[in-house]
Amino acid sequence: MADITAKFSVNSGTIRVWKISYEVNGEDGLEEALSWKKEIKIDLSVERNCN
């Protein structure tokens, strides 16, 4: 994961959120939206419940 975080200049938490968003919503989940902060909060709650 270190190579991905370096390539995109983001932290590993962001990569995990992107991964969950993609798994739940496909490519549409990776597009920026006006409500992206809300979506991230939802994705983080899903991630916490999965661990």
Secondary structure, DSSP 4 states (H G I P E B T S, - for coil): -HHHHHHHT--HHHHHHHHHHHHHHGGGGGS--TTHHHHHHHHHHHHHHH-
